């Protein structure tokens, strides 16, 4: 493995100028391309401290064998060169917005004498106008089926078109009026192109014009007593409206925009894009990508724009407006670069309010759901779960796979309302009936507890209960009574809490948390349970007494499973902590009021809505609550406004 210090550029040789840089592996293959406003600052950050880098970046700099760069005059030039190099070299460590499937487009081949409407996938080509993307090809065919009666353009292949021309007889679509049959000369090339142009205008959003025109022609035909033609135009009008119903109006001002949103974790990000044309959602796309570095949301926006809109046909794809969750550092240069590709000004901004903000939130929810489904997809596969458990056992040097994994997390705010969670995974799946919550009371001297002390106490309590409930001979616990089964409550017949030990304990934290838990296990004589910690920042796996962490591959099933276990413990702890804090804040100030029981406390809070409003009320207003007299009301205000609680305690 190359040492980054072996190829680090000599001090003073890196220019302090904008440019694009390339990392190469020892064979000379480009593995990463990046741009920077200051090449010196950016490249020096890769060599400062390898262990402080993002896990993926660590892998990149230790895989590379050299680095080179090219300076440019402006950031716009840097964007163009970065895009060109990524397209040319396809570096393995760059963020890649690639679909897990090929999205279909509704394509119009304007470069042909008789343009054709068809479903098209894959790379786009010049001379073809695209609408979409659509989620399914059948959605395109449904749209075409509705619109062909109004815009009877050609949809057949070149072979079918040629054969119909040779025999002088159109296909079925020509006979039923869903094709103008240019193959047999029913319309001239100019007339057929007019039909296709009208279709493109309708799909591009200019719908009101066609609806009014068809409605006007229908009324005129009716006045002229041409009822068959009027009926056909009526059916055309119905078909147009049905096609529009499939594309919901989301922005009333007829905006042409792409709305982009992300959902991310330290390793991956899900991106969703809604294509809005003429105020209607015309298509949607989504990806899940690996985060190459410690990327901000603005960085993800930068990578998305340069890869999505950099092709030669970008003028057909770049919208007038690009709505994003955060602006990148080079937002102005990026906007200029996009404007060059479109041929007119492109606005890049973050929506703050109104319909556009609401639509952004909808796109963000879609991204969050995609990321969640992506993470849980592995959990439904038995083979994948077994592979994850085997990889964990191998990475941690365990004798067998950890069939039962317990993960612990502590949640607190400056030593108050300290709680902890224990979640259990068996065979790689949640065992929610085995989840446990702990309330940590604090130190004997009344001082608050830090995370290490709280984690140590929780671990002592968990294994003290296990040793007390386990069968005699396995631990130092008390012997079982006659007829009593190990781990089974003789009264209820149900499994006792903490009766079964885990094969692996995971703590949410790094080296300090792992060493603290290891000390407790050693103190209690627990030697048959493996232990590790998963640090959030770099997703490192720490083992007791090790100076360096275990780095699992980013794509390994083991890392995904450990992340799921850790995140579930964090969620469970946070939820319990919020419940405790909310209950304390709403009831503690009223607990000491004489004559105010639980029922009247709830009635008081229900009447005013919050303690702040109670504290701001007068005794007479409080006495209006059923069951509360004037004397009790005065006691309530005295408790809320006392120096110990303070009037702001209920805010």
HELIX and SHEET records of a PDB file:
HELIX    1   1 UNK A    4  UNK A    6  5                                   3    
HELIX    2   2 UNK A   39  UNK A   47  1                                   9    
HELIX    3   3 UNK A   50  UNK A   52  5                                   3    
HELIX    4   4 UNK A   55  UNK A   63  1                                   9    
HELIX    5   5 UNK A   75  UNK A   89  1                                  15    
HELIX    6   6 UNK A  137  UNK A  147  1                                  11    
HELIX    7   7 UNK A  158  UNK A  167  1                                  10    
HELIX    8   8 UNK A  172  UNK A  175  1                                   4    
HELIX    9   9 UNK A  182  UNK A  184  5                                   3    
HELIX   10  10 UNK A  189  UNK A  203  1                                  15    
HELIX   11  11 UNK A  207  UNK A  223  1                                  17    
HELIX   12  12 UNK A  227  UNK A  245  1                                  19    
HELIX   13  13 UNK A  297  UNK A  308  1                                  12    
HELIX   14  14 UNK A  314  UNK A  316  5                                   3    
HELIX   15  15 UNK A  331  UNK A  342  1                                  12    
HELIX   16  16 UNK A  354  UNK A  376  1                                  23    
HELIX   17  17 UNK A  378  UNK A  380  5                                   3    
HELIX   18  18 UNK A  382  UNK A  395  1                                  14    
HELIX   19  19 UNK A  432  UNK A  434  5                                   3    
HELIX   20  20 UNK A  451  UNK A  469  1                                  19    
HELIX   21  21 UNK A  511  UNK A  523  1                                  13    
HELIX   22  22 UNK A  557  UNK A  587  1                                  31    
HELIX   23  23 UNK A  588  UNK A  590  5                                   3    
HELIX   24  24 UNK A  598  UNK A  608  1                                  11    
HELIX   25  25 UNK A  611  UNK A  616  1                                   6    
HELIX   26  26 UNK A  619  UNK A  623  1                                   5    
HELIX   27  27 UNK A  630  UNK A  640  1                                  11    
HELIX   28  28 UNK A  647  UNK A  650  5                                   4    
SHEET    1   A 3 UNK A  30  UNK A  36  0                                        
SHEET    2   A 3 UNK A  19  UNK A  25 -1                                        
SHEET    3   A 3 UNK A  64  UNK A  71 -1                                        
SHEET    1   B 3 UNK A 117  UNK A 120  0                                        
SHEET    2   B 3 UNK A 104  UNK A 109 -1                                        
SHEET    3   B 3 UNK A 128  UNK A 134 -1                                        
SHEET    1   C 5 UNK A 280  UNK A 290  0                                        
SHEET    2   C 5 UNK A 268  UNK A 277 -1                                        
SHEET    3   C 5 UNK A 257  UNK A 264 -1                                        
SHEET    4   C 5 UNK A 321  UNK A 323  1                                        
SHEET    5   C 5 UNK A 347  UNK A 349  1                                        
SHEET    1   D 6 UNK A 429  UNK A 430  0                                        
SHEET    2   D 6 UNK A 416  UNK A 426 -1                                        
SHEET    3   D 6 UNK A 404  UNK A 413 -1                                        
SHEET    4   D 6 UNK A 504  UNK A 508  1                                        
SHEET    5   D 6 UNK A 530  UNK A 535  1                                        
SHEET    6   D 6 UNK A 540  UNK A 542 -1                                        
SHEET    1   E 3 UNK A 429  UNK A 430  0                                        
SHEET    2   E 3 UNK A 416  UNK A 426 -1                                        
SHEET    3   E 3 UNK A 436  UNK A 439 -1                                        
END                                                                             
